Amino acid sequence: MQNKKIVAIVLGVMCFALTCGICIQVRTVEGTNSAVSNDYEENNLRAEVLRYKERYDNKVKDLEKAESELEKERESATQNDTALEEKEKEITEGNKIIGLSEVTGSGVIVTLSDSKKDVNSSLDPSMLLVHDTDVLSVINELKNAGAEAISINDQRLVTTSGIICGGNIIEINGEKVGAPFEIKAIGLPEQLAALDRPNGYLDILRGWSVGAKLEKSNNITIPKYTGTFTYEYAREVE
């Protein structure tokens, strides 16, 4: 009788241990399947993004090739025709002014970066970050100083460009860019460098521990605007 009780107890313990082992195994398998599923979805999403980027890059290359061929055709068509040559010069100059052509020249490069201080060291952590208003203030000062062409992280600024805050990033021409912000401006370097004066805006940013650096350069290249201009309401005066 005693032996039967011992056997029953042993069997009960073994069944309990087996049940626990099965439960643990099921949870482990479920967790593994979930992780595999998440990794699979993430890999698919990454592959899809890469495919769209490849298509975009191919379209850009096709557009650049078409523009190059159009330029050659225009040059060929204007040869030995003074009137057409003048029109071609007007188009070229107009594209340079509105931002539809790549330009190079002397100017300054301004770099704005978030503070390296611990956010917990400030009563207002937002003061340690570069905001869209900071970028706009620098852009306005450069324009007032005679900048002829400006870009932010290689996004060319044109008349329709928007600079909008979007959380911890800034949207420029609809493209999301993050700090550090490299602002290139072509113009008279000595005049543009007035931005970095005592009590000027860059000086104020440094007072907030935000990174603000300005350097002159004789060889700045600013890319052309790759977007499109759409005028729905403006009409030419006849």
Steps between C-alpha positions, in 0.01 A plus 500: 500500500783735592681413177191589297488843665865564421452392139193729470693796641795440263267469201322822602828690528614365163171599335524850649859538382405373154207744480726793600756394239234486227369848595850647494569338163175634353578853620854479367375387159237775493761759594738372235227499236404855597862617476544325166176654374608849610842456339335375181267801482786739577716345229213521249443867589871578468513324163195694381658831603820407316299412189322837506831679553652316206204599281532861617874506428438353154236765427741774611768358269252486211399860567862617512573317176196659332602845625853448369368397158262797497789733584704360208204541265451859613868579454495346154184689404638838614829477313546770236177667610562815705138541610473141621837523672375799698185310598713203608708730721180638653374148575835400653514814714136456604558138604797609708295766677195284578712201603458261207873472433796396714720792600845544651695787651634659817295535816454354846398169656300517823458185709230483768496201736315396813674560832710218639384581853290253696133595456455452875742786561255754356166622637382520139653215291360650179748786538779250428359410155510669161147604395350606168487859627878491557558383144260764366672776696839403357355476145341845529827657619689338212243630250521848651880478466468437126510121466428409136442127557432301818464132582427306820644148511520520119134604467499810276284783628270659243206740521256220586723320754346424837691448826267323743560337837404132513586372847873439529555565128432788260325475163662697216341486157296209635815301584574400861845607623651484846776671694773593443377750241761608247397829343696604192473853363670650194578869509769741620660304788593805707144630477335165578740439790343798682251239621769388747529828689496573875140477628394374158269201455779243491643654816159469666473132401841432652378664818232228510776239450371425149774428246541791255804519271572721198786460255587682180568306180607588147358182354137437589268298276126522546280247316203593291140476618359160397135571575240660276350848494122521488320831445123470522400855589771734371434629148727698272393862455428571135 
